[in-house]
Amino acid sequence: MSTELNQNIQEHYTRADLGRLILAALEKAGKDINQLTPEDLAPVDEFHIRGRVATLELARAAGIDSKMHVLDVGSGIGGSSRCLAREFGCRVTGIDLTDEYCRVAAMLTERVGLSALVSYQQGDALHLPFPDRTFDVVWTEHVAMNISDKTRLYREMFRVLNPGGTLALYDILAGPSGPVLFPVPWARLPETSFVVTPDELRELLHQAGFRIVDWADTTDVARTRFASLAEKIRKEGLPPLGFHVLLGADSEDMAQNQLRNLQEGRIVLAQIVAIK
């Protein structure tokens, strides 16, 4: 990934003093920030469609258990990694391109008492800073849309997996009905968006060496869920906690476009499990 593209992506996701903003939003929502639980963070810390429900569905499909070491590629502020550690007792290493996300992820993980199982570091998914055959599971949710060199991305994921290891992937893909409408939560402009079709993703995974064992299209359930959420926001306004805390002023435009993209078939969703 080019330096300029990396900078553009980091600028999209970086929000100054994000940790303070999240803690303030939690207090506004009536949470005790000195006694936080993962459930308290759920509305803000899983930055993907259908949030924690989707995370748990993918984890169960991938067969995650307490003996596993999971690499969370594109870990964001740590919601998925904390959920996996809490629910399944596994060890999780998170890596994200955005420095601020890594700092906030570590802070929130300490506040919910999961630092013994979960750690984070800044890094590039195209140059994973880990030896070959390090992890039992590589996990990624809503990340590849920002990465143009998907051939290298999936080869790197394959490289760091143990033989027989699992790739657990939940991503937004290009739909059949035309280009994505911007801005969306992962990109404000087309220049930082790189969605591929389901067929293209299947081929990329096969070329990297993976064997796909489970593929579920979750577009319909996501469309229904997102429409319900959009209607609630229309009636009640933005809640204290939500992805707008992470992305700022144009979050409502992003949400409206996300719904249109889903409804018009411009994007689709896939939950995938593949084996090395």
PALO-294637 format. One record per residue (C-alpha): x, y, z; residue in one letter. Coordinates in steps of 0.001 Angstrom, whole numbers, padded with zeros to 6 digits, always signed. Layout:
N
XYZA...
***
This chain:
276
+000000+000000+000000M+001417+003408-000950S+002433+005909+001700T-000072+008437+000358E-002930+005927+000459L-001959+004901+003996N-002063+008544+005053Q-005452+009106+003418N-006926+006085+005188I-005480+007098+008547Q-006887+010618+008080E-010321+009139+007363H-010371+007189+010626Y-008351+009417+012961T-010294+011700+015260R-008404+013872+017717A-008686+012852+021366D-010908+009905+020500L-010460+008206+023866G-011806+011221+025726R-014741+011514+023317L-015697+007869+023835I-015480+008106+027617L-017589+011292+027555A-020200+009565+025375A-020263+006610+027762L-020865+008940+030709E-023629+010711+028788K-025224+007311+028193A-025219+006681+031952G-022249+004302+032136K-019760+004266+035000D-016466+004722+033140I-014548+003340+036135N-016459+000049+036010Q-016987-000609+032319L-018021-003923+030812T-017725-005074+027192P-021514-004756+026951E-021252-001063+027842D-018954-000538+024863L-020929-002613+022363A-022774+000287+020637P-019509+002015+019699V-016655-000463+019616D-017608-002932+016865E-017340-000854+013719F-019113-003143+011244H-022660-003855+010106I-024715-005720+012746R-021939-005272+015317G-021563-007872+018059R-024231-010194+016645V-022216-010558+013443A-019000-011074+015429T-020471-013933+017437L-021968-015567+014336E-018579-015542+012611L-016745-016765+015715A-019054-019749+016065R-018794-020556+012361A-014987-020468+012704A-015009-022703+015803G-012987-020346+017993I-012080-021703+021446D-009861-020920+024419S-006809-022762+023053K-006462-020485+020054M-004309-017427+019365H-006214-015063+017077V-004816-012242+014934L-007418-009487+014444D-006397-007644+011259V-007859-004139+011252G-008786-004318+014927S-010092-000751+015158G-010780+000281+018747I-010858-003349+019780G-014484-004366+020034G-014214-007658+018185S-010985-008714+019896S-012425-008005+023339R-015612-009873+022448C-013640-012932+021315L-011468-012946+024445A-014429-012473+026773R-016767-014990+025129E-014294-017725+024178F-011259-017189+026422G-008835-017040+023498C-005729-014885+023232R-006039-012079+020659V-003458-009824+019035T-004915-006817+017242G-003192-004859+014495I-004467-001641+012927D-003086+001007+010590L-004445+003875+012715T-002293+004780+015732D-005144+006448+017581E-007315+003350+017301Y-004565+001196+018804C-004124+003560+021757R-007862+003737+022411V-008225-000039+022011A-005555-000637+024664A-007139+001879+027033M-010619+000375+026738L-009279-003161+027047T-007565-002265+030309E-010749-000639+031621R-012763-003825+031045V-010058-006039+032557G-009020-007988+029445L-005413-006837+029012S-004093-010274+029995A-005688-011792+026892L-005691-008942+024367V-002927-006692+023009S-002621-004228+020116Y+000008-002796+017851Q+000098-000397+014944Q+000951-002019+011635G+000173-002552+007957D-001911-005561+006923A+000230-005888+003800L+003392-006278+005894H+002245-008199+008971L+005024-007926+011592P+004825-011567+012649F+006743-014744+011759P+005307-017442+009526D+002917-019874+011211R+002182-017780+014307T-001611-017813+014662F-004426-020355+014780D-006986-017895+013393V-006710-014753+011286V-009805-012644+011842W-010931-009601+009843T-014185-007638+009653E-014891-004778+007228H-011226-004068+006496V-010362-005145+002951A-012521-002383+001406M-009646+000015+002198N-006913-002208+000732I-006148-002179-002972S-003537-004971-003063D-005768-007828-001999K-003469-010441-003489T-000777-009481-001004R-003310-009057+001830L-004573-012639+001663Y-001107-014072+001056R+000107-012336+004223E-002833-013739+006164M-002051-017205+004795F+001643-016833+005710R+001083-016078+009402V-001447-018899+009893L-000457-022268+011298N-001037-025239+008965P-004718-026088+009202G-005425-022624+010606G-008588-020660+009914T-009342-017397+008135L-012539-015835+009522A-013689-013008+007286L-016732-010714+007288Y-016643-008091+004573D-018480-005676+002331I-018309-006649-001343L-019344-005028-004603A-022974-005642-005481G-024477-006147-008951P-026341-002835-009199S-023771-000131-009777G-021045+001814-007979P-021002+002619-004271V-022523+005943-003211L-020159+008047-001056F-019471+008963+001679P-019722+005660+003526V-018235+004636+006883P-015079+003176+005307W-014415+005956+002784A-015467+009499+002047R-014236+009304-001568L-013831+006501-004138P-010054+006875-004048E-009825+004969-000750T-012476+002325-001508S-011570-001000-003121F-014528-003377-003009V-014448-006580-005066V-017244-008873-006187T-017953-012204-004446P-016512-014101-007419D-013347-011993-007321E-012940-012639-003600L-013364-016395-004065R-010604-016353-006662E-008305-014221-004495L-008677-016625-001578L-008058-019672-003764H-004976-018045-005286Q-003619-017322-001797A-003940-021034-000945G-007123-021040+001127F-009879-023637+000947R-013287-022051+001535I-015417-024204+003856V-018299-021825+004634D-019742-018839+002774W-022885-017058+003965A-024477-014065+002252D-025852-011941+005107T-027030-009011+002982T-030768-009455+003578D-030559-009551+007357V-028139-006600+007319A-030486-004601+005103R-033382-005163+007482T-031279-004299+010532R-029823-001169+008979F-033220+000069+007818A-034573-000323+011360S-031590+001556+012767L-031929+004359+010214A-035624+004768+011043E-034841+004961+014749K-032212+007645+014124I-034689+009572+011949R-037260+009584+014753K-035018+009971+017796E-031764+011460+016500G-028311+010022+017016L-027828+008110+020289P-024993+009004+022703P-023065+005936+021540L-022593+004884+017942G-020164+004980+015036F-020714+008748+014740H-018518+009103+017842V-015677+007639+015771L-016302+009386+012456L-017759+012773+013317G-019981+015297+011599A-020855+013523+008340D-021834+010252+010011S-025532+010691+009192E-024718+011058+005490D-022590+007913+005729M-025425+005992+007379A-027956+007116+004762Q-025656+006106+001916N-024863+002805+003596Q-028582+002014+003693L-029080+003067+000069R-026109+000977-001021N-027600-002052+000738L-031149-001455-000495Q-030106-000817-004103E-027732-003787-004292G-024617-001669-004663R-022958-003634-001854I-023402-007136-000461V-022135-008813+002695L-020331-012112+003077A-019315-014139+006135Q-016557-016563+005120I-014542-019289+006806V-011518-020674+004974A-008759-023108+005933I-005028-023062+005223K
***
